[in-house]
Amino acid sequence: MPEKNLSSAANTAKYALVTGASRGIGRAIAERLAKEGFHLYLTCRQSADLLSSLANDLADRYHISCLPFVADMGNPSDVEKVFRQIPSLNILVNNAGISYIGLLHEMSVDDWQNVMHTNLDAVFYTSRLAIPLMLHSHSGKIINISSVWGNVGASMEAAYSASKGGVNSFTRALARELAPSGIQVNAIACGVIDTDMNKCFSNEEMEALRQEIPADRIGQSTEVAEMVVSLLYAPDYLTGQVIGLDGGWM
């Protein structure tokens, strides 16, 4: 691990918000940040019991505070309610996301808007409220969990690809805006990661995907979590980057 260079001193409490934290990538990120000593705010949209159990477990094991919220991060009112209980924030990890697989001309307007609200709008809603908390200390990290499909697009996933492409552009633009304020904004463009989001694919389809990946395997949520921690301790000069984590796939 590189020498830690977070602006907070070692004996100063550090706070992180992770959205979509009840399972998969978000859960792995939450546990990894807890191991680093961060006090946590965690959100999910539906899995209240899973999130509450995770929060209690992390608090007990790592001796941190961990506050769970059931909230739709694609709903600005829900996001505002969450932030009313967050007085201090060093790290924002925008992980909440959903996918939609199907022909675009068969996709409903509601389905399109649901993908955009969850994957893209939520990044705006959280960032706009997190930034004032970070400006006080002239430091902070915003890390957006994106996808390789935001760079190249995927057949049958036009809405998902568009939303993640928006996240990537948002990341680059906001990084330029916040660089003078000492706040770094980066994204991780994930390839195929072993999460519930991919359970819609058959074993045969997943095997075909694996064979396309030079690393010859599917990625793990813990690897995304390690990438998040690497970004926390990366030089402050690293900002505005969309970093691929895909086993050499794209």
Secondary structure, DSSP 8 states (H G I E B T S, - for coil): ------SS-TTS--EEEESS-SSHHHHHHHHHHHHTT-EEEEEESS-HHHHHHHHHHHHHHH---EEEEE--TTSHHHHHHHHTT-S--SEEEE-------S-GGG--HHHHHHHHIIIIIHHHHHHHHHHHHHHTTT-EEEEEEEETHHHH--TT-HHHHHHHHHHHHHHHHHHHHHGGGTEEEEEEEE-SB-SGGGTTS-HHHHHHHHHHSTTSS-B-HHHHHHHHHHHHTS-TT--S-EEEESTT--
